Amino acid sequence: MNTLARRVLRLIRSEDGPTAVEYAVMLALILLVAVASIALFGEATNSCFEYSRDEINKVVH
């Protein structure tokens, strides 16, 4: 058996492979939640600033 096949078999049999996959899935979920939270917070902040801008423009003009 060549070395590549041995490495593949060792990776399949070892428990490091599933652990790495689990960490990758957790990281993907954390990133998804972070991006969604930042997007929602950005929209809320933007609407707050737009409201303030409109109120200031009413007073100035």
N, CA, C and O atoms as a Maestro MAE file, in Angstrom:
{
 s_m_m2io_version
 :::
 2.0.0
}

f_m_ct {
 s_m_title
 :::
 protein
 m_atom[244] {
  # First column is atom index #
  i_m_mmod_type
  r_m_x_coord
  r_m_y_coord
  r_m_z_coord
  i_m_residue_number
  s_m_chain_name
  s_m_pdb_residue_name
  s_m_pdb_atom_name
  i_m_atomic_number
  :::
  1 25 0.848 -1.176 0.000 1 A "MET " " N  " 7
  2 3 0.000 0.000 0.000 1 A "MET " " CA " 6
  3 2 0.895 1.241 0.000 1 A "MET " " C  " 6
  4 15 1.888 1.297 0.725 1 A "MET " " O  " 8
  5 25 0.542 2.217 -0.803 2 A "ASN " " N  " 7
  6 3 1.392 3.410 -0.860 2 A "ASN " " CA " 6
  7 2 1.113 4.338 0.324 2 A "ASN " " C  " 6
  8 15 0.162 4.145 1.081 2 A "ASN " " O  " 8
  9 25 1.951 5.325 0.453 3 A "THR " " N  " 7
  10 3 1.864 6.198 1.630 3 A "THR " " CA " 6
  11 2 0.588 7.040 1.636 3 A "THR " " C  " 6
  12 15 0.047 7.324 2.705 3 A "THR " " O  " 8
  13 25 0.096 7.445 0.457 4 A "LEU " " N  " 7
  14 3 -1.126 8.246 0.404 4 A "LEU " " CA " 6
  15 2 -2.311 7.443 0.926 4 A "LEU " " C  " 6
  16 15 -3.120 7.960 1.697 4 A "LEU " " O  " 8
  17 25 -2.417 6.209 0.520 5 A "ALA " " N  " 7
  18 3 -3.513 5.365 0.984 5 A "ALA " " CA " 6
  19 2 -3.413 5.142 2.498 5 A "ALA " " C  " 6
  20 15 -4.432 5.128 3.187 5 A "ALA " " O  " 8
  21 25 -2.220 4.971 3.005 6 A "ARG " " N  " 7
  22 3 -2.040 4.800 4.460 6 A "ARG " " CA " 6
  23 2 -2.468 6.051 5.216 6 A "ARG " " C  " 6
  24 15 -3.113 5.968 6.261 6 A "ARG " " O  " 8
  25 25 -2.109 7.196 4.682 7 A "ARG " " N  " 7
  26 3 -2.494 8.454 5.334 7 A "ARG " " CA " 6
  27 2 -4.011 8.623 5.342 7 A "ARG " " C  " 6
  28 15 -4.590 9.048 6.342 7 A "ARG " " O  " 8
  29 25 -4.649 8.289 4.222 8 A "VAL " " N  " 7
  30 3 -6.105 8.414 4.144 8 A "VAL " " CA " 6
  31 2 -6.769 7.468 5.140 8 A "VAL " " C  " 6
  32 15 -7.699 7.860 5.845 8 A "VAL " " O  " 8
  33 25 -6.299 6.235 5.200 9 A "LEU " " N  " 7
  34 3 -6.860 5.281 6.154 9 A "LEU " " CA " 6
  35 2 -6.641 5.726 7.588 9 A "LEU " " C  " 6
  36 15 -7.526 5.573 8.430 9 A "LEU " " O  " 8
  37 25 -5.469 6.273 7.870 10 A "ARG " " N  " 7
  38 3 -5.187 6.769 9.220 10 A "ARG " " CA " 6
  39 2 -6.110 7.942 9.560 10 A "ARG " " C  " 6
  40 15 -6.582 8.042 10.693 10 A "ARG " " O  " 8
  41 25 -6.368 8.819 8.609 11 A "LEU " " N  " 7
  42 3 -7.261 9.955 8.839 11 A "LEU " " CA " 6
  43 2 -8.687 9.490 9.091 11 A "LEU " " C  " 6
  44 15 -9.380 10.030 9.953 11 A "LEU " " O  " 8
  45 25 -9.126 8.481 8.332 12 A "ILE " " N  " 7
  46 3 -10.477 7.960 8.509 12 A "ILE " " CA " 6
  47 2 -10.632 7.283 9.873 12 A "ILE " " C  " 6
  48 15 -11.665 7.429 10.527 12 A "ILE " " O  " 8
  49 25 -9.629 6.563 10.292 13 A "ARG " " N  " 7
  50 3 -9.692 5.832 11.561 13 A "ARG " " CA " 6
  51 2 -9.475 6.724 12.770 13 A "ARG " " C  " 6
  52 15 -9.991 6.427 13.848 13 A "ARG " " O  " 8
  53 25 -8.739 7.790 12.625 14 A "SER " " N  " 7
  54 3 -8.436 8.635 13.783 14 A "SER " " CA " 6
  55 2 -9.658 9.454 14.170 14 A "SER " " C  " 6
  56 15 -10.577 9.648 13.375 14 A "SER " " O  " 8
  57 25 -9.647 9.921 15.388 15 A "GLU " " N  " 7
  58 3 -10.757 10.742 15.869 15 A "GLU " " CA " 6
  59 2 -10.488 12.225 15.652 15 A "GLU " " C  " 6
  60 15 -11.336 13.054 15.981 15 A "GLU " " O  " 8
  61 25 -9.347 12.572 15.115 16 A "ASP " " N  " 7
  62 3 -9.041 13.975 14.864 16 A "ASP " " CA " 6
  63 2 -9.873 14.526 13.717 16 A "ASP " " C  " 6
  64 15 -10.237 15.702 13.731 16 A "ASP " " O  " 8
  65 25 -10.178 13.706 12.735 17 A "GLY " " N  " 7
  66 3 -10.961 14.141 11.587 17 A "GLY " " CA " 6
  67 2 -12.337 14.653 11.984 17 A "GLY " " C  " 6
  68 15 -12.690 15.781 11.639 17 A "GLY " " O  " 8
  69 25 -13.133 13.848 12.707 18 A "PRO " " N  " 7
  70 3 -14.449 14.332 13.128 18 A "PRO " " CA " 6
  71 2 -14.362 15.551 14.035 18 A "PRO " " C  " 6
  72 15 -15.223 16.429 13.972 18 A "PRO " " O  " 8
  73 25 -13.342 15.616 14.871 19 A "THR " " N  " 7
  74 3 -13.197 16.765 15.753 19 A "THR " " CA " 6
  75 2 -12.968 18.036 14.943 19 A "THR " " C  " 6
  76 15 -13.537 19.083 15.250 19 A "THR " " O  " 8
  77 25 -12.148 17.946 13.925 20 A "ALA " " N  " 7
  78 3 -11.901 19.111 13.069 20 A "ALA " " CA " 6
  79 2 -13.179 19.525 12.348 20 A "ALA " " C  " 6
  80 15 -13.451 20.716 12.193 20 A "ALA " " O  " 8
  81 25 -13.958 18.546 11.910 21 A "VAL " " N  " 7
  82 3 -15.226 18.857 11.236 21 A "VAL " " CA " 6
  83 2 -16.187 19.526 12.211 21 A "VAL " " C  " 6
  84 15 -16.877 20.482 11.854 21 A "VAL " " O  " 8
  85 25 -16.231 19.031 13.424 22 A "GLU " " N  " 7
  86 3 -17.107 19.648 14.421 22 A "GLU " " CA " 6
  87 2 -16.704 21.089 14.701 22 A "GLU " " C  " 6
  88 15 -17.562 21.964 14.818 22 A "GLU " " O  " 8
  89 25 -15.408 21.339 14.807 23 A "TYR " " N  " 7
  90 3 -14.944 22.717 15.019 23 A "TYR " " CA " 6
  91 2 -15.276 23.597 13.819 23 A "TYR " " C  " 6
  92 15 -15.636 24.762 13.993 23 A "TYR " " O  " 8
  93 25 -15.166 23.075 12.638 24 A "ALA " " N  " 7
  94 3 -15.491 23.855 11.435 24 A "ALA " " CA " 6
  95 2 -16.976 24.210 11.402 24 A "ALA " " C  " 6
  96 15 -17.337 25.330 11.041 24 A "ALA " " O  " 8
  97 25 -17.829 23.271 11.773 25 A "VAL " " N  " 7
  98 3 -19.270 23.542 11.802 25 A "VAL " " CA " 6
  99 2 -19.589 24.582 12.870 25 A "VAL " " C  " 6
  100 15 -20.373 25.500 12.630 25 A "VAL " " O  " 8
  101 25 -18.983 24.440 14.050 26 A "MET " " N  " 7
  102 3 -19.209 25.432 15.107 26 A "MET " " CA " 6
  103 2 -18.748 26.813 14.667 26 A "MET " " C  " 6
  104 15 -19.441 27.803 14.902 26 A "MET " " O  " 8
  105 25 -17.588 26.887 14.033 27 A "LEU " " N  " 7
  106 3 -17.083 28.172 13.569 27 A "LEU " " CA " 6
  107 2 -18.013 28.791 12.534 27 A "LEU " " C  " 6
  108 15 -18.263 29.996 12.558 27 A "LEU " " O  " 8
  109 25 -18.521 27.971 11.631 28 A "ALA " " N  " 7
  110 3 -19.447 28.472 10.613 28 A "ALA " " CA " 6
  111 2 -20.718 29.013 11.252 28 A "ALA " " C  " 6
  112 15 -21.218 30.060 10.843 28 A "ALA " " O  " 8
  113 25 -21.244 28.316 12.245 29 A "LEU " " N  " 7
  114 3 -22.452 28.795 12.921 29 A "LEU " " CA " 6
  115 2 -22.197 30.079 13.697 29 A "LEU " " C  " 6
  116 15 -23.033 30.983 13.697 29 A "LEU " " O  " 8
  117 25 -21.058 30.163 14.351 30 A "ILE " " N  " 7
  118 3 -20.714 31.382 15.091 30 A "ILE " " CA " 6
  119 2 -20.583 32.561 14.138 30 A "ILE " " C  " 6
  120 15 -21.070 33.655 14.424 30 A "ILE " " O  " 8
  121 25 -19.925 32.336 13.008 31 A "LEU " " N  " 7
  122 3 -19.785 33.415 12.021 31 A "LEU " " CA " 6
  123 2 -21.137 33.836 11.460 31 A "LEU " " C  " 6
  124 15 -21.380 35.023 11.244 31 A "LEU " " O  " 8
  125 25 -22.014 32.869 11.224 32 A "LEU " " N  " 7
  126 3 -23.345 33.180 10.703 32 A "LEU " " CA " 6
  127 2 -24.125 34.051 11.688 32 A "LEU " " C  " 6
  128 15 -24.750 35.035 11.293 32 A "LEU " " O  " 8
  129 25 -24.086 33.689 12.956 33 A "VAL " " N  " 7
  130 3 -24.785 34.468 13.981 33 A "VAL " " CA " 6
  131 2 -24.159 35.855 14.118 33 A "VAL " " C  " 6
  132 15 -24.875 36.845 14.265 33 A "VAL " " O  " 8
  133 25 -22.848 35.932 14.073 34 A "ALA " " N  " 7
  134 3 -22.178 37.231 14.202 34 A "ALA " " CA " 6
  135 2 -22.523 38.151 13.038 34 A "ALA " " C  " 6
  136 15 -22.816 39.328 13.245 34 A "ALA " " O  " 8
  137 25 -22.491 37.632 11.829 35 A "VAL " " N  " 7
  138 3 -22.797 38.457 10.657 35 A "VAL " " CA " 6
  139 2 -24.253 38.909 10.695 35 A "VAL " " C  " 6
  140 15 -24.549 40.066 10.397 35 A "VAL " " O  " 8
  141 25 -25.160 38.011 11.057 36 A "ALA " " N  " 7
  142 3 -26.577 38.386 11.134 36 A "ALA " " CA " 6
  143 2 -26.804 39.442 12.211 36 A "ALA " " C  " 6
  144 15 -27.573 40.382 12.009 36 A "ALA " " O  " 8
  145 25 -26.138 39.291 13.353 37 A "SER " " N  " 7
  146 3 -26.287 40.271 14.438 37 A "SER " " CA " 6
  147 2 -25.757 41.639 14.030 37 A "SER " " C  " 6
  148 15 -26.382 42.665 14.298 37 A "SER " " O  " 8
  149 25 -24.621 41.642 13.395 38 A "ILE " " N  " 7
  150 3 -24.041 42.916 12.953 38 A "ILE " " CA " 6
  151 2 -24.937 43.581 11.917 38 A "ILE " " C  " 6
  152 15 -25.114 44.799 11.942 38 A "ILE " " O  " 8
  153 25 -25.500 42.802 11.013 39 A "ALA " " N  " 7
  154 3 -26.394 43.366 9.992 39 A "ALA " " CA " 6
  155 2 -27.639 43.967 10.636 39 A "ALA " " C  " 6
  156 15 -28.048 45.071 10.276 39 A "ALA " " O  " 8
  157 25 -28.242 43.260 11.578 40 A "LEU " " N  " 7
  158 3 -29.442 43.782 12.245 40 A "LEU " " CA " 6
  159 2 -29.115 45.017 13.070 40 A "LEU " " C  " 6
  160 15 -29.872 45.988 13.060 40 A "LEU " " O  " 8
  161 25 -28.005 44.989 13.779 41 A "PHE " " N  " 7
  162 3 -27.607 46.144 14.582 41 A "PHE " " CA " 6
  163 2 -27.322 47.338 13.680 41 A "PHE " " C  " 6
  164 15 -27.661 48.470 14.024 41 A "PHE " " O  " 8
  165 25 -26.704 47.094 12.537 42 A "GLY " " N  " 7
  166 3 -26.411 48.172 11.596 42 A "GLY " " CA " 6
  167 2 -27.672 48.803 11.048 42 A "GLY " " C  " 6
  168 15 -27.751 50.024 10.910 42 A "GLY " " O  " 8
  169 25 -28.659 47.980 10.735 43 A "GLU " " N  " 7
  170 3 -29.920 48.523 10.219 43 A "GLU " " CA " 6
  171 2 -30.629 49.362 11.272 43 A "GLU " " C  " 6
  172 15 -31.153 50.435 10.969 43 A "GLU " " O  " 8
  173 25 -30.646 48.873 12.513 44 A "ALA " " N  " 7
  174 3 -31.299 49.616 13.591 44 A "ALA " " CA " 6
  175 2 -30.582 50.942 13.846 44 A "ALA " " C  " 6
  176 15 -31.226 51.971 14.048 44 A "ALA " " O  " 8
  177 25 -29.275 50.913 13.836 45 A "THR " " N  " 7
  178 3 -28.499 52.133 14.046 45 A "THR " " CA " 6
  179 2 -28.716 53.113 12.901 45 A "THR " " C  " 6
  180 15 -28.853 54.315 13.126 45 A "THR " " O  " 8
  181 25 -28.746 52.607 11.689 46 A "ASN " " N  " 7
  182 3 -28.951 53.458 10.526 46 A "ASN " " CA " 6
  183 2 -30.312 54.145 10.577 46 A "ASN " " C  " 6
  184 15 -30.411 55.334 10.275 46 A "ASN " " O  " 8
  185 25 -31.351 53.422 10.952 47 A "SER " " N  " 7
  186 3 -32.671 54.048 11.021 47 A "SER " " CA " 6
  187 2 -32.730 55.082 12.135 47 A "SER " " C  " 6
  188 15 -33.432 56.086 12.012 47 A "SER " " O  " 8
  189 25 -32.005 54.850 13.213 48 A "CYS " " N  " 7
  190 3 -31.953 55.829 14.298 48 A "CYS " " CA " 6
  191 2 -31.268 57.118 13.836 48 A "CYS " " C  " 6
  192 15 -31.741 58.216 14.131 48 A "CYS " " O  " 8
  193 25 -30.168 56.986 13.120 49 A "PHE " " N  " 7
  194 3 -29.475 58.166 12.605 49 A "PHE " " CA " 6
  195 2 -30.308 58.888 11.544 49 A "PHE " " C  " 6
  196 15 -30.295 60.117 11.478 49 A "PHE " " O  " 8
  197 25 -31.026 58.140 10.721 50 A "GLU " " N  " 7
  198 3 -31.882 58.778 9.723 50 A "GLU " " CA " 6
  199 2 -32.998 59.574 10.390 50 A "GLU " " C  " 6
  200 15 -33.325 60.678 9.954 50 A "GLU " " O  " 8
  201 25 -33.583 59.014 11.448 51 A "TYR " " N  " 7
  202 3 -34.616 59.735 12.187 51 A "TYR " " CA " 6
  203 2 -34.046 61.020 12.779 51 A "TYR " " C  " 6
  204 15 -34.666 62.079 12.679 51 A "TYR " " O  " 8
  205 25 -32.874 60.932 13.390 52 A "SER " " N  " 7
  206 3 -32.245 62.127 13.965 52 A "SER " " CA " 6
  207 2 -31.962 63.165 12.884 52 A "SER " " C  " 6
  208 15 -32.195 64.357 13.088 52 A "SER " " O  " 8
  209 25 -31.457 62.713 11.731 53 A "ARG " " N  " 7
  210 3 -31.179 63.627 10.622 53 A "ARG " " CA " 6
  211 2 -32.446 64.349 10.180 53 A "ARG " " C  " 6
  212 15 -32.437 65.560 9.961 53 A "ARG " " O  " 8
  213 25 -33.540 63.589 10.050 54 A "ASP " " N  " 7
  214 3 -34.794 64.196 9.604 54 A "ASP " " CA " 6
  215 2 -35.319 65.210 10.613 54 A "ASP " " C  " 6
  216 15 -35.822 66.266 10.230 54 A "ASP " " O  " 8
  217 25 -35.204 64.894 11.897 55 A "GLU " " N  " 7
  218 3 -35.680 65.828 12.924 55 A "GLU " " CA " 6
  219 2 -34.830 67.093 12.957 55 A "GLU " " C  " 6
  220 15 -35.359 68.190 13.134 55 A "GLU " " O  " 8
  221 25 -33.529 66.952 12.790 56 A "ILE " " N  " 7
  222 3 -32.653 68.122 12.760 56 A "ILE " " CA " 6
  223 2 -32.959 68.976 11.544 56 A "ILE " " C  " 6
  224 15 -32.996 70.203 11.642 56 A "ILE " " O  " 8
  225 25 -33.179 68.342 10.394 57 A "ASN " " N  " 7
  226 3 -33.517 69.094 9.184 57 A "ASN " " CA " 6
  227 2 -34.826 69.853 9.334 57 A "ASN " " C  " 6
  228 15 -34.968 70.943 8.779 57 A "ASN " " O  " 8
  229 25 -35.791 69.301 10.074 58 A "LYS " " N  " 7
  230 3 -37.053 69.994 10.306 58 A "LYS " " CA " 6
  231 2 -36.824 71.270 11.099 58 A "LYS " " C  " 6
  232 15 -37.435 72.302 10.821 58 A "LYS " " O  " 8
  233 25 -35.937 71.194 12.089 59 A "VAL " " N  " 7
  234 3 -35.674 72.360 12.948 59 A "VAL " " CA " 6
  235 2 -34.866 73.399 12.184 59 A "VAL " " C  " 6
  236 15 -35.139 74.594 12.298 59 A "VAL " " O  " 8
  237 25 -33.884 72.971 11.413 60 A "VAL " " N  " 7
  238 3 -32.992 73.899 10.727 60 A "VAL " " CA " 6
  239 2 -33.717 74.612 9.593 60 A "VAL " " C  " 6
  240 15 -33.523 75.810 9.386 60 A "VAL " " O  " 8
  241 25 -34.535 73.894 8.873 61 A "HIS " " N  " 7
  242 3 -35.198 74.498 7.713 61 A "HIS " " CA " 6
  243 2 -36.510 75.018 8.130 61 A "HIS " " C  " 6
  244 15 -37.243 75.570 7.311 61 A "HIS " " O  " 8
  :::
 }
 m_bond[243] {
  # First column is bond index #
  i_m_from
  i_m_to
  i_m_order
  :::
  1 1 2 1
  2 2 3 1
  3 3 4 2
  4 3 5 1
  5 5 6 1
  6 6 7 1
  7 7 8 2
  8 7 9 1
  9 9 10 1
  10 10 11 1
  11 11 12 2
  12 11 13 1
  13 13 14 1
  14 14 15 1
  15 15 16 2
  16 15 17 1
  17 17 18 1
  18 18 19 1
  19 19 20 2
  20 19 21 1
  21 21 22 1
  22 22 23 1
  23 23 24 2
  24 23 25 1
  25 25 26 1
  26 26 27 1
  27 27 28 2
  28 27 29 1
  29 29 30 1
  30 30 31 1
  31 31 32 2
  32 31 33 1
  33 33 34 1
  34 34 35 1
  35 35 36 2
  36 35 37 1
  37 37 38 1
  38 38 39 1
  39 39 40 2
  40 39 41 1
  41 41 42 1
  42 42 43 1
  43 43 44 2
  44 43 45 1
  45 45 46 1
  46 46 47 1
  47 47 48 2
  48 47 49 1
  49 49 50 1
  50 50 51 1
  51 51 52 2
  52 51 53 1
  53 53 54 1
  54 54 55 1
  55 55 56 2
  56 55 57 1
  57 57 58 1
  58 58 59 1
  59 59 60 2
  60 59 61 1
  61 61 62 1
  62 62 63 1
  63 63 64 2
  64 63 65 1
  65 65 66 1
  66 66 67 1
  67 67 68 2
  68 67 69 1
  69 69 70 1
  70 70 71 1
  71 71 72 2
  72 71 73 1
  73 73 74 1
  74 74 75 1
  75 75 76 2
  76 75 77 1
  77 77 78 1
  78 78 79 1
  79 79 80 2
  80 79 81 1
  81 81 82 1
  82 82 83 1
  83 83 84 2
  84 83 85 1
  85 85 86 1
  86 86 87 1
  87 87 88 2
  88 87 89 1
  89 89 90 1
  90 90 91 1
  91 91 92 2
  92 91 93 1
  93 93 94 1
  94 94 95 1
  95 95 96 2
  96 95 97 1
  97 97 98 1
  98 98 99 1
  99 99 100 2
  100 99 101 1
  101 101 102 1
  102 102 103 1
  103 103 104 2
  104 103 105 1
  105 105 106 1
  106 106 107 1
  107 107 108 2
  108 107 109 1
  109 109 110 1
  110 110 111 1
  111 111 112 2
  112 111 113 1
  113 113 114 1
  114 114 115 1
  115 115 116 2
  116 115 117 1
  117 117 118 1
  118 118 119 1
  119 119 120 2
  120 119 121 1
  121 121 122 1
  122 122 123 1
  123 123 124 2
  124 123 125 1
  125 125 126 1
  126 126 127 1
  127 127 128 2
  128 127 129 1
  129 129 130 1
  130 130 131 1
  131 131 132 2
  132 131 133 1
  133 133 134 1
  134 134 135 1
  135 135 136 2
  136 135 137 1
  137 137 138 1
  138 138 139 1
  139 139 140 2
  140 139 141 1
  141 141 142 1
  142 142 143 1
  143 143 144 2
  144 143 145 1
  145 145 146 1
  146 146 147 1
  147 147 148 2
  148 147 149 1
  149 149 150 1
  150 150 151 1
  151 151 152 2
  152 151 153 1
  153 153 154 1
  154 154 155 1
  155 155 156 2
  156 155 157 1
  157 157 158 1
  158 158 159 1
  159 159 160 2
  160 159 161 1
  161 161 162 1
  162 162 163 1
  163 163 164 2
  164 163 165 1
  165 165 166 1
  166 166 167 1
  167 167 168 2
  168 167 169 1
  169 169 170 1
  170 170 171 1
  171 171 172 2
  172 171 173 1
  173 173 174 1
  174 174 175 1
  175 175 176 2
  176 175 177 1
  177 177 178 1
  178 178 179 1
  179 179 180 2
  180 179 181 1
  181 181 182 1
  182 182 183 1
  183 183 184 2
  184 183 185 1
  185 185 186 1
  186 186 187 1
  187 187 188 2
  188 187 189 1
  189 189 190 1
  190 190 191 1
  191 191 192 2
  192 191 193 1
  193 193 194 1
  194 194 195 1
  195 195 196 2
  196 195 197 1
  197 197 198 1
  198 198 199 1
  199 199 200 2
  200 199 201 1
  201 201 202 1
  202 202 203 1
  203 203 204 2
  204 203 205 1
  205 205 206 1
  206 206 207 1
  207 207 208 2
  208 207 209 1
  209 209 210 1
  210 210 211 1
  211 211 212 2
  212 211 213 1
  213 213 214 1
  214 214 215 1
  215 215 216 2
  216 215 217 1
  217 217 218 1
  218 218 219 1
  219 219 220 2
  220 219 221 1
  221 221 222 1
  222 222 223 1
  223 223 224 2
  224 223 225 1
  225 225 226 1
  226 226 227 1
  227 227 228 2
  228 227 229 1
  229 229 230 1
  230 230 231 1
  231 231 232 2
  232 231 233 1
  233 233 234 1
  234 234 235 1
  235 235 236 2
  236 235 237 1
  237 237 238 1
  238 238 239 1
  239 239 240 2
  240 239 241 1
  241 241 242 1
  242 242 243 1
  243 243 244 2
  :::
 }
}
